[in-house]
Amino acid sequence: MSAATATAAAPGAQPRPRRTLRPGLVGDIAAQTAVLLALAATWEIVTRAGLVHPFLLPRLSDILARIWTDALSGAVFLDLGLTLYRALLGFSIATAIGLPLGVLMARSKAVRWFFDPLISIGFPMPKISFLPIFILWFDIYDTSKIIMITFSCLFPIVSAAYAGTMGVDRWPVWSARSFGATENQILREVVLPMALPQILTGLQIALPVGLITTVVTEMLMGGRGIGGSMISAGRFADSVGVFAGIVEVAVLGFVVIRLLVMLRARLLSWHAEARA
């Protein structure tokens, strides 16, 4: 008898559950798809009926045709690639700085005393107002754009890491200490796993902020990228090109956010929220 058969025949053995899509999840996906298709159909019908001037709201079919033409020429992939590169690089730098800083603020009074006023003042400020300063300090090319994106993403990441670490229940920490665990072991095996849900929430907030900042900086500073292409189309009264950029940004944001949600589900497969 094989090991698998023996295990299955063992008293009290439970067969491994097969992963299937939950009916509620399938229904949610179907409902969201139906809503998007209904909006797209309404858009096309309204514009074809002439209820809205085509300059103010072009036909969806014309916009998709423009995106297809730009995709064949490679312009779409160049703009999407540059925008995604800037957003992810700025987001990654902010994550590399913000996560350790937030954890240190929660675990060190001296670090918290120094950085807490800066975070409290900077968090509600409109970060894009610092763009002229970054242009003066650096340049009008990618450096200032990426620093602007990093600056915008930094505050929600630091705040989430700080709040998540501060909110860890003290009983598991005390229990780990009573068993002789070192502070590094407690941080790595107790504090960070328990703070991970809130840390990931901060990352899910920061990434859309980074995408928004990327498009805005591209609009203000020009150059290639989705934002730069949109503002260039706007200067030439090319409303189809502007709306094509909006659709491209929407698709890019949807894909990136869904990937982050999938990453969260994988990292928190052990957590209670995965069973909710």
C-alpha positions as CSV (number, residue, x, y, z in Angstrom):
1,M,0.0,0.0,0.0
2,S,1.4,3.4,-1.0
3,A,2.1,6.2,1.5
4,A,-0.7,8.3,0.0
5,T,-3.2,5.4,0.4
6,A,-2.0,4.7,3.9
7,T,-2.4,8.4,4.9
8,A,-5.9,8.5,3.4
9,A,-6.8,5.3,5.3
10,A,-5.4,6.4,8.6
11,P,-8.0,7.1,11.3
12,G,-9.1,10.7,11.5
13,A,-7.2,11.6,8.3
14,Q,-8.9,14.5,6.5
15,P,-8.7,14.7,2.6
16,R,-7.1,17.8,1.3
17,P,-9.8,20.3,0.2
18,R,-9.8,21.1,-3.5
19,R,-9.5,24.8,-4.3
20,T,-12.6,26.0,-6.2
21,L,-14.0,29.4,-6.9
22,R,-16.5,30.5,-4.4
23,P,-20.0,31.1,-5.8
24,G,-20.0,34.6,-4.2
25,L,-16.7,35.4,-5.9
26,V,-17.9,34.3,-9.3
27,G,-21.1,36.3,-8.8
28,D,-19.1,39.4,-7.9
29,I,-16.8,39.1,-11.0
30,A,-19.9,38.6,-13.2
31,A,-21.7,41.6,-11.7
32,Q,-18.6,43.8,-12.1
33,T,-18.1,42.7,-15.7
34,A,-21.8,43.3,-16.5
35,V,-21.6,46.8,-15.0
36,L,-18.5,47.7,-17.1
37,L,-20.1,46.3,-20.3
38,A,-23.3,48.3,-19.6
39,L,-21.3,51.5,-19.1
40,A,-19.4,50.9,-22.3
41,A,-22.6,50.2,-24.2
42,T,-24.3,53.3,-22.8
43,W,-21.2,55.4,-23.7
44,E,-21.3,54.1,-27.3
45,I,-25.1,54.5,-27.7
46,V,-25.2,58.0,-26.3
47,T,-22.3,59.3,-28.5
48,R,-23.6,57.6,-31.6
49,A,-27.0,59.1,-31.0
50,G,-25.4,62.6,-31.0
51,L,-26.6,63.4,-27.5
52,V,-23.1,64.7,-26.6
53,H,-20.8,66.6,-28.9
54,P,-18.0,64.2,-30.1
55,F,-15.3,66.7,-29.0
56,L,-16.5,66.6,-25.4
57,L,-17.1,62.8,-25.4
58,P,-15.8,60.8,-28.4
59,R,-17.1,57.5,-29.3
60,L,-15.7,54.6,-27.3
61,S,-15.1,52.7,-30.6
62,D,-13.0,55.6,-31.9
63,I,-11.0,55.6,-28.7
64,L,-10.4,51.9,-28.9
65,A,-9.4,52.2,-32.5
66,R,-6.9,54.9,-31.6
67,I,-5.4,52.7,-28.9
68,W,-5.2,49.8,-31.4
69,T,-3.4,52.1,-33.9
70,D,-1.0,53.4,-31.2
71,A,-0.4,49.8,-30.1
72,L,0.6,48.7,-33.6
73,S,3.1,51.6,-33.8
74,G,4.4,50.8,-30.4
75,A,3.6,54.2,-28.9
76,V,1.2,52.7,-26.3
77,F,3.7,50.2,-25.0
78,L,6.4,52.9,-24.8
79,D,4.1,55.3,-22.8
80,L,2.8,52.5,-20.6
81,G,6.3,51.2,-19.9
82,L,7.7,54.6,-19.0
83,T,4.8,55.4,-16.7
84,L,4.9,52.0,-15.0
85,Y,8.7,52.2,-14.6
86,R,8.5,55.6,-12.9
87,A,5.6,54.6,-10.7
88,L,7.0,51.2,-9.6
89,L,10.5,52.6,-9.0
90,G,9.3,55.5,-6.9
91,F,7.0,53.1,-5.0
92,S,9.8,50.6,-4.4
93,I,12.2,53.3,-3.1
94,A,9.4,54.6,-0.8
95,T,8.8,51.0,0.4
96,A,12.5,50.4,1.1
97,I,12.6,53.6,3.1
98,G,9.2,53.8,4.7
99,L,8.8,50.2,6.1
100,P,12.0,50.3,8.2
101,L,11.3,53.8,9.3
102,G,7.7,53.1,10.4
103,V,8.9,50.0,12.3
104,L,11.7,52.0,14.0
105,M,9.3,54.7,14.9
106,A,7.2,52.2,16.7
107,R,10.1,50.5,18.5
108,S,12.3,53.5,19.3
109,K,11.2,56.5,21.3
110,A,14.1,58.6,19.9
111,V,13.3,57.8,16.3
112,R,9.6,58.5,17.0
113,W,10.4,61.7,18.7
114,F,12.3,63.0,15.7
115,F,10.2,61.7,12.8
116,D,6.6,61.8,14.2
117,P,6.2,65.7,13.8
118,L,7.6,65.5,10.2
119,I,5.2,62.7,9.2
120,S,2.2,64.4,11.0
121,I,2.9,67.7,9.2
122,G,3.8,66.2,5.8
123,F,1.0,63.6,5.5
124,P,-1.9,66.0,4.9
125,M,0.0,68.4,2.7
126,P,-0.5,68.3,-1.1
127,K,2.7,66.6,-2.1
128,I,2.6,67.8,-5.7
129,S,3.3,71.4,-4.4
130,F,6.9,70.3,-3.8
131,L,7.4,69.5,-7.6
132,P,8.9,73.0,-8.4
133,I,11.4,72.5,-5.6
134,F,12.4,69.1,-6.9
135,I,12.8,70.5,-10.4
136,L,15.0,73.3,-9.0
137,W,17.1,70.9,-7.0
138,F,17.4,68.1,-9.5
139,D,16.3,68.4,-13.2
140,I,13.3,68.3,-15.5
141,Y,13.8,64.7,-16.4
142,D,13.2,61.4,-14.7
143,T,15.1,62.1,-11.5
144,S,12.7,64.8,-10.2
145,K,9.7,62.7,-11.3
146,I,10.8,59.6,-9.5
147,I,11.7,61.6,-6.3
148,M,8.2,63.2,-6.5
149,I,6.6,59.8,-6.7
150,T,8.7,58.5,-3.8
151,F,7.8,61.5,-1.7
152,S,4.1,61.0,-2.3
153,C,4.2,57.2,-1.6
154,L,6.4,57.5,1.5
155,F,3.9,59.0,4.0
156,P,1.1,56.3,3.8
157,I,3.7,53.5,3.9
158,V,5.4,55.0,7.0
159,S,2.1,55.6,8.7
160,A,0.8,52.0,8.0
161,A,4.1,50.4,9.2
162,Y,4.1,52.5,12.3
163,A,0.4,51.8,13.2
164,G,0.7,48.1,12.4
165,T,3.8,47.7,14.5
166,M,2.3,49.7,17.4
167,G,-0.9,47.7,17.2
168,V,0.7,44.3,17.8
169,D,-0.7,42.5,20.8
170,R,1.8,42.5,23.6
171,W,1.0,39.0,24.9
172,P,2.7,37.1,22.0
173,V,5.7,39.4,22.4
174,W,5.9,38.7,26.1
175,S,5.4,35.0,25.5
176,A,8.3,34.9,23.0
177,R,10.5,36.7,25.5
178,S,9.7,34.2,28.2
179,F,10.8,31.4,25.9
180,G,14.2,33.1,25.4
181,A,13.7,34.7,22.0
182,T,16.0,37.5,21.0
183,E,14.7,40.9,20.0
184,N,15.6,40.2,16.4
185,Q,13.7,36.9,16.5
186,I,10.7,38.6,18.0
187,L,10.7,41.3,15.4
188,R,11.1,38.9,12.5
189,E,8.8,36.1,13.7
190,V,6.2,37.8,15.8
191,V,5.9,41.6,15.3
192,L,6.3,41.8,11.5
193,P,3.9,38.9,10.7
194,M,1.3,40.3,13.0
195,A,1.7,43.8,11.5
196,L,1.7,42.6,7.9
197,P,-2.0,43.1,7.2
198,Q,-1.9,46.8,8.0
199,I,1.5,47.2,6.3
200,L,0.0,45.7,3.1
201,T,-3.0,48.0,3.4
202,G,-0.6,50.9,3.4
203,L,1.1,49.6,0.3
204,Q,-2.3,49.2,-1.4
205,I,-3.0,52.9,-0.6
206,A,0.5,54.1,-1.7
207,L,0.5,52.4,-5.0
208,P,-2.5,54.2,-6.5
209,V,-1.1,57.4,-5.1
210,G,2.1,56.7,-6.9
211,L,0.3,56.1,-10.2
212,I,-1.7,59.3,-9.8
213,T,1.5,61.3,-9.0
214,T,3.2,59.8,-12.0
215,V,0.6,60.8,-14.5
216,V,0.3,64.3,-12.9
217,T,4.1,64.9,-13.0
218,E,4.2,63.7,-16.6
219,M,1.4,66.2,-17.5
220,L,3.2,69.1,-15.7
221,M,6.7,68.3,-16.9
222,G,6.0,66.8,-20.4
223,G,8.0,64.1,-22.1
224,R,7.0,60.6,-23.0
225,G,4.6,58.7,-20.8
226,I,0.8,58.5,-20.6
227,G,0.5,61.9,-18.8
228,G,2.8,63.6,-21.3
229,S,0.9,62.0,-24.3
230,M,-2.5,63.2,-22.8
231,I,-1.3,66.8,-22.3
232,S,0.2,66.8,-25.8
233,A,-3.1,65.6,-27.3
234,G,-4.9,68.2,-25.3
235,R,-2.8,71.0,-26.7
236,F,-3.8,70.0,-30.2
237,A,-7.5,69.6,-29.3
238,D,-7.3,65.9,-29.9
239,S,-10.0,64.7,-27.5
240,V,-9.8,61.1,-28.8
241,G,-6.1,61.0,-27.8
242,V,-6.9,62.5,-24.3
243,F,-9.7,59.9,-23.7
244,A,-7.4,57.1,-25.0
245,G,-4.9,58.1,-22.3
246,I,-7.6,58.0,-19.7
247,V,-8.6,54.4,-20.8
248,E,-5.0,53.3,-20.8
249,V,-4.4,54.7,-17.3
250,A,-7.6,53.0,-16.0
251,V,-6.5,49.6,-17.4
252,L,-3.0,50.0,-16.1
253,G,-4.2,51.0,-12.6
254,F,-6.7,48.1,-12.6
255,V,-4.1,45.5,-13.5
256,V,-1.5,46.8,-11.0
257,I,-3.9,47.0,-8.1
258,R,-5.3,43.5,-8.9
259,L,-1.7,42.1,-8.8
260,L,-1.1,43.7,-5.5
261,V,-4.4,42.2,-4.2
262,M,-3.3,38.8,-5.4
263,L,0.1,39.3,-3.6
264,R,-1.7,40.2,-0.4
265,A,-3.9,37.1,-0.6
266,R,-0.7,35.0,-1.0
267,L,1.2,36.6,1.8
268,L,-1.7,36.4,4.1
269,S,-2.8,32.9,3.3
270,W,-2.2,32.0,6.9
271,H,-4.2,34.9,8.2
272,A,-7.8,34.9,9.4
273,E,-8.8,37.3,6.6
274,A,-8.0,34.6,4.0
275,R,-10.7,32.4,5.5
276,A,-13.2,35.3,5.8
